[in-house]
């Protein structure tokens, strides 16, 4: 068995021994999907394998007629000469790491992942392996996350201060994963309903169908005629910033919840009033901790600061590491 159990190909990460691709960026006969974000789940493949909780999200992404086989975490299944299983990645609902075993070798493709507790998805599971394929979205020492429960308190305080000033609070965040996580974390501070941009409504509904507890919500379009939103929190994707949709929120204050807000200059350049550091990706300390805990002899780093991570692993940690080129984009406007 070749040691290159998973390698980049023209259509994505390819496992020749199993004759399947992981998160392919072009249509393939068999696709194993880590999660439902757009850069990891693309339409057109003949059959998809994914964790059960992600199937409703994938149907919204891939279309209702896509052939998707849902599997449980830890449930092994055979593809060609390989044994494959999916394990929690802690990124969003249904997100998975892909464990592939063949010829005495174990590889794990982590997809996107985080180690912070998250009430909207299963906690990350360390999967021992020989080769670990890891993201490097925030692979710089400056990226260290505060507990999201504390950041949710900051968001609530900002919302309440705006409400006292009769000012709508428009919080920009990614529509799949981030919005739902914030709605769940804010339950510790309030049970007041919020408003959603239309792009978020079906995704929030999918989380509610999965039994995830979140703040009550209504689409902005359901607000009564003449509603001023002056005491309300409104969640919207970053693509809505500066659009005509924003005109209904007179005198609004804007915030952005993202790991990129760890760098203050990012908030100023993007023109947000407040930045809240919330990421669904692993930070620098947990990235290194995870690599150590897998016991991997070899690490392949993809999307993000792969240069920094690869150099650090080789020179400081003594782990054989190299970059792996993919089309994944890390934390993006999804």
C-alpha positions as CSV (number, residue, x, y, z in Angstrom):
1,X,0.0,0.0,0.0
2,X,1.4,3.4,-1.0
3,X,2.1,5.7,2.0
4,X,0.3,8.4,0.0
5,X,-3.1,7.2,1.1
6,X,-4.7,10.6,0.4
7,X,-3.3,13.0,-2.2
8,X,-4.4,16.1,-4.0
9,X,-5.8,15.6,-7.4
10,X,-7.5,17.5,-10.2
11,X,-10.9,17.1,-8.5
12,X,-9.9,17.2,-4.8
13,X,-8.3,15.1,-2.2
14,X,-8.3,11.6,-3.6
15,X,-7.9,8.2,-1.9
16,X,-6.9,5.8,-4.7
17,X,-7.2,2.7,-2.4
18,X,-10.8,3.5,-1.7
19,X,-11.6,5.2,-5.0
20,X,-13.2,8.2,-3.3
21,X,-12.6,11.9,-2.8
22,X,-12.8,14.0,0.4
23,X,-14.6,17.3,0.0
24,X,-14.1,17.4,-3.8
25,X,-14.2,20.7,-5.6
26,X,-15.5,19.0,-8.8
27,X,-18.1,16.3,-9.4
28,X,-16.8,12.7,-8.6
29,X,-18.3,9.3,-8.4
30,X,-17.9,9.0,-4.6
31,X,-17.5,12.0,-2.2
32,X,-16.9,11.9,1.6
33,X,-17.9,15.2,3.0
34,X,-16.6,16.8,6.2
35,X,-19.3,19.4,6.6
36,X,-21.8,21.6,4.8
37,X,-19.9,24.8,4.2
38,X,-19.8,25.8,0.5
39,X,-16.0,25.3,0.0
40,X,-16.3,21.7,1.3
41,X,-19.6,20.6,-0.2
42,X,-20.1,21.1,-3.9
43,X,-22.9,19.7,-6.1
44,X,-22.7,17.2,-8.9
45,X,-21.2,14.1,-7.4
46,X,-22.9,10.7,-7.8
47,X,-23.1,9.8,-4.1
48,X,-22.1,11.6,-0.9
49,X,-21.2,10.1,2.5
50,X,-21.6,12.4,5.5
51,X,-22.6,12.4,9.2
52,X,-26.3,12.1,9.8
53,X,-26.8,15.6,11.3
54,X,-25.2,17.3,8.3
55,X,-27.6,15.6,5.8
56,X,-30.4,18.2,6.0
57,X,-27.8,21.0,5.6
58,X,-26.3,19.2,2.7
59,X,-29.6,18.8,1.0
60,X,-30.1,22.6,1.1
61,X,-26.6,23.0,-0.3
62,X,-26.6,20.2,-2.9
63,X,-30.2,20.0,-3.9
64,X,-33.1,17.8,-2.7
65,X,-32.4,15.0,-5.2
66,X,-28.7,14.5,-4.3
67,X,-27.9,10.9,-3.1
68,X,-26.5,11.3,0.4
69,X,-25.8,8.4,2.7
70,X,-25.8,9.5,6.4
71,X,-23.6,7.6,8.8
72,X,-23.1,7.8,12.6
73,X,-20.0,9.1,14.2
74,X,-17.6,6.2,14.6
75,X,-19.5,3.9,12.3
76,X,-17.0,2.1,10.0
77,X,-17.8,1.5,6.3
78,X,-15.9,0.0,3.5
79,X,-14.9,1.9,0.4
80,X,-12.6,-0.1,-1.9
81,X,-9.7,-1.4,0.1
82,X,-10.2,1.1,2.9
83,X,-12.1,1.3,6.1
84,X,-13.6,4.8,6.6
85,X,-15.2,6.3,9.7
86,X,-16.3,9.8,10.6
87,X,-15.5,11.5,13.9
88,X,-16.6,14.8,15.5
89,X,-14.8,17.9,14.4
90,X,-16.5,20.4,16.6
91,X,-16.8,22.9,13.7
92,X,-20.6,23.1,12.9
93,X,-23.5,20.7,13.2
94,X,-22.6,17.4,11.7
95,X,-19.0,18.4,11.0
96,X,-16.6,15.4,10.8
97,X,-13.0,14.3,10.6
98,X,-12.5,11.5,8.1
99,X,-10.5,8.5,9.3
100,X,-9.1,6.3,6.6
101,X,-7.3,3.0,7.3
102,X,-5.6,0.7,4.8
103,X,-2.6,-1.5,4.7
104,X,-1.8,-0.8,8.3
105,X,-1.7,3.0,7.8
106,X,-4.2,5.4,9.4
107,X,-4.8,8.9,8.0
108,X,-7.2,11.5,9.3
109,X,-8.4,14.4,7.2
110,X,-9.7,16.9,9.8
111,X,-11.7,19.3,7.6
112,X,-12.3,22.4,9.7
113,X,-12.3,22.0,13.4
114,X,-12.2,23.6,16.8
115,X,-11.6,22.5,20.4
116,X,-13.9,25.0,22.2
117,X,-17.2,23.7,23.6
118,X,-20.1,24.5,21.4
119,X,-23.8,23.9,22.3
120,X,-24.7,23.5,18.7
121,X,-22.5,20.5,17.7
122,X,-20.6,17.5,19.0
123,X,-17.3,18.2,20.7
124,X,-14.0,17.5,18.8
125,X,-12.7,13.9,19.2
126,X,-8.9,13.3,19.0
127,X,-8.3,10.4,16.5
128,X,-4.9,8.9,16.7
129,X,-3.3,8.5,13.3
130,X,0.0,8.2,11.3
131,X,-0.7,11.2,9.1
132,X,-2.9,14.2,10.1
133,X,-4.3,16.6,7.5
134,X,-5.0,19.8,9.3
135,X,-6.3,23.2,8.5
136,X,-4.1,26.3,9.3
137,X,-6.7,29.1,9.0
138,X,-5.5,30.9,12.2
139,X,-2.0,29.4,12.4
140,X,-0.3,32.4,14.0
141,X,0.5,32.8,17.7
142,X,-1.6,35.9,18.0
143,X,-4.8,33.9,17.4
144,X,-6.0,32.8,20.9
145,X,-9.7,32.7,21.7
146,X,-11.5,33.8,24.8
147,X,-14.4,31.6,26.0
148,X,-17.3,32.3,23.7
149,X,-19.7,32.4,26.7
150,X,-17.8,35.5,27.8
151,X,-17.9,37.0,24.3
152,X,-21.7,36.4,24.2
153,X,-21.9,38.5,27.3
154,X,-20.1,41.3,25.5
155,X,-22.5,41.0,22.6
156,X,-25.5,41.1,24.9
157,X,-24.2,44.2,26.7
158,X,-23.6,46.0,23.3
159,X,-27.1,45.1,22.3
160,X,-28.6,46.4,25.5
161,X,-26.6,49.7,25.3
162,X,-27.8,50.2,21.8
163,X,-31.4,49.5,22.8
164,X,-31.2,52.1,25.6
165,X,-30.1,54.6,22.9
166,X,-33.0,53.5,20.5
167,X,-30.4,52.1,18.1
168,X,-30.8,48.8,16.2
169,X,-27.9,46.3,16.7
170,X,-26.9,44.6,13.4
171,X,-24.5,41.8,14.0
172,X,-22.8,40.3,11.0
173,X,-21.8,36.7,11.2
174,X,-21.6,33.7,8.9
175,X,-24.9,32.2,8.1
176,X,-24.1,28.5,8.8
177,X,-22.6,27.6,12.1
178,X,-21.7,31.0,13.5
179,X,-25.2,32.5,13.6
180,X,-26.6,29.4,15.3
181,X,-23.8,29.2,17.8
182,X,-24.3,32.9,18.8
183,X,-28.1,32.3,19.2
184,X,-27.4,29.3,21.5
185,X,-24.7,31.1,23.6
186,X,-27.0,34.2,24.1
187,X,-29.6,32.0,25.8
188,X,-27.4,32.3,28.9
189,X,-28.2,36.1,29.0
190,X,-31.8,36.5,27.6
191,X,-34.7,34.7,26.0
192,X,-35.8,37.7,24.0
193,X,-36.4,37.0,20.3
194,X,-34.1,38.4,17.5
195,X,-34.5,39.0,13.8
196,X,-32.7,37.2,11.0
197,X,-31.7,38.0,7.4
198,X,-33.6,35.8,5.1
199,X,-30.5,33.8,4.1
200,X,-30.2,32.6,7.7
201,X,-33.8,31.5,8.2
202,X,-33.7,28.0,6.6
203,X,-30.3,27.2,8.2
204,X,-31.6,28.2,11.7
205,X,-34.7,26.0,11.0
206,X,-32.4,23.0,10.2
207,X,-30.7,23.5,13.6
208,X,-34.0,23.7,15.4
209,X,-35.1,20.5,13.7
210,X,-32.0,18.9,15.0
211,X,-33.0,19.8,18.6
212,X,-30.6,22.7,19.1
213,X,-31.8,25.3,21.7
214,X,-31.4,28.9,20.5
215,X,-33.0,32.3,20.9
216,X,-36.4,32.7,19.4
217,X,-36.2,34.4,16.0
218,X,-38.2,35.8,13.1
219,X,-37.2,36.9,9.6
220,X,-36.8,40.6,9.2
221,X,-39.5,40.4,6.6
222,X,-42.0,39.3,9.2
223,X,-41.7,42.6,11.2
224,X,-44.8,44.7,11.1
225,X,-44.9,47.7,8.8
226,X,-43.3,50.6,10.4
227,X,-41.3,48.5,12.9
228,X,-38.3,50.6,13.9
229,X,-36.0,47.7,15.2
230,X,-34.7,50.3,17.7
231,X,-34.3,47.8,20.5
232,X,-33.6,44.7,18.4
233,X,-30.7,42.5,17.6
234,X,-30.5,41.6,13.9
235,X,-28.2,38.9,12.6
236,X,-27.1,39.1,9.0
237,X,-24.4,37.7,6.7
238,X,-21.4,40.0,5.9
239,X,-22.6,40.2,2.3
240,X,-25.5,42.3,3.5
241,X,-23.2,45.1,4.8
242,X,-23.7,48.2,2.7
243,X,-26.6,46.8,0.8
244,X,-30.0,48.4,0.3
245,X,-31.4,45.9,2.9
246,X,-29.6,47.9,5.6
247,X,-31.7,51.0,5.0
248,X,-34.6,49.8,7.2
249,X,-32.4,49.9,10.3
250,X,-32.1,53.7,10.9
251,X,-29.3,54.8,13.1
252,X,-28.0,51.3,13.5
253,X,-24.8,50.1,15.1
254,X,-22.9,47.3,13.5
255,X,-20.8,44.5,14.8
256,X,-18.9,41.5,13.3
257,X,-18.4,38.2,15.0
258,X,-15.3,36.4,13.6
259,X,-11.9,35.2,14.4
260,X,-10.5,37.8,12.1
261,X,-11.6,40.4,14.7
262,X,-8.6,39.4,16.8
263,X,-6.7,41.9,14.7
264,X,-8.2,45.4,15.4
265,X,-7.2,46.7,12.1
266,X,-9.5,44.3,10.4
267,X,-12.5,45.9,12.2
268,X,-11.5,49.4,11.2
269,X,-10.8,48.4,7.6
270,X,-14.2,46.8,7.2
271,X,-16.0,49.7,8.9
272,X,-17.7,47.8,11.7
273,X,-18.5,49.7,15.0
274,X,-17.6,46.6,17.1
275,X,-15.7,43.5,16.6
276,X,-16.4,40.3,18.6
277,X,-13.8,37.5,18.4
278,X,-15.7,34.3,17.8
279,X,-14.3,31.6,15.6
280,X,-15.4,28.1,14.6
281,X,-11.8,27.2,13.9
282,X,-9.0,26.1,16.2
283,X,-6.7,28.8,17.6
284,X,-2.9,28.5,17.7
285,X,-2.5,26.8,21.1
286,X,-5.2,24.2,20.4
287,X,-3.9,23.6,16.9
288,X,-0.5,22.6,18.3
289,X,-2.2,20.6,21.1
290,X,-4.3,18.7,18.7
291,X,-1.4,17.8,16.5
292,X,0.5,16.5,19.5
293,X,-2.5,14.5,20.8
294,X,-3.0,12.7,17.5
295,X,0.5,11.2,17.7
296,X,0.9,11.8,14.0
297,X,4.4,11.2,12.6
298,X,3.5,13.4,9.6
299,X,1.3,16.5,9.2
300,X,-0.1,18.0,6.0
301,X,-1.3,21.6,6.4
302,X,-4.0,23.1,4.2
303,X,-5.6,26.6,3.8
304,X,-4.4,29.5,5.9
305,X,-0.9,30.1,7.3
306,X,0.5,26.8,6.2
307,X,4.0,28.3,5.9
308,X,4.1,29.3,9.5
309,X,2.7,26.0,10.8
310,X,4.9,23.8,8.6
311,X,8.0,25.7,9.7
312,X,7.1,25.6,13.3
313,X,6.3,21.9,13.3
314,X,9.5,21.0,11.5
315,X,11.9,23.3,13.4
316,X,10.4,23.4,16.9
317,X,8.1,20.3,17.3
318,X,10.3,17.9,15.3
319,X,7.3,16.7,13.3
320,X,7.6,16.1,9.6
321,X,5.3,18.6,8.0
322,X,4.5,20.0,4.6
323,X,1.9,22.1,2.9
324,X,-1.0,20.5,1.0
325,X,-2.6,22.6,-1.7
326,X,-6.4,22.6,-1.7
327,X,-9.2,25.0,-2.8
328,X,-10.7,25.3,0.8
329,X,-11.0,28.8,2.1
330,X,-11.2,28.5,5.8
331,X,-13.4,31.0,7.6
332,X,-15.4,32.6,4.8
333,X,-18.7,34.3,4.1
334,X,-20.9,31.2,4.2
